[in-house]
Every structure is written in C-alpha cells, then in structure tokens.
Amino acid sequence: MADSTPPKPASETVPPVTKVTFNLPTDLFMQIEELSSKTGRTKTDVLQQMLKLGIFVKQESQKGQKLLLEDDSTKQMRQVFFT
C-alpha cells in the first residue's frame, strides 16, 4: 500500500537560514571563487562546507583528537594544528 501522506511544505523541510555579511581578505575570496568554479558549487556552498569542517576540527581538537594528513606517494604523516 502506497503512503498517501502529502509532502511537507518547503518551510518544514529546509532549515532556517540567516543572511550574513562580512569582510574577507581578497586573496581568500579569490580562493573561494576558484574552488567554487572548479567544483561547480556555489560560493555559499563552499563557505558552508569550509565552516563546518573548521568547526568539526576545532571541536575534535578540543577533545584531544589529532588531525593527520598522509602523503599518498611517500606515506609520510604530518599533524595539522588548528588554533
């Protein structure tokens, strides 16, 4: 038997949004534009992803976790510090 529940209105499925305005150094903005262009994502999407990643890394580092990057070719590991 198919579910006959009508779809929820967009206002119930989309999280609330707050519009913000802030200043960025030009070089940082250019990097965001480049990443947006390369990935086909909006600058808003790129910024949201970067902010979420930064918040996650900060929260994990406050719990004593470490962020390590591994070089694929040499297998060398290096720790990333987030202040």
Summary of the structure (lengths in Angstrom):
residues: 83
radius of gyration: 19.1
end to end distance: 54.6
largest distance: 56.8
contacts: 122
relative contact order: 0.07
helix: 46%
strand: 10%
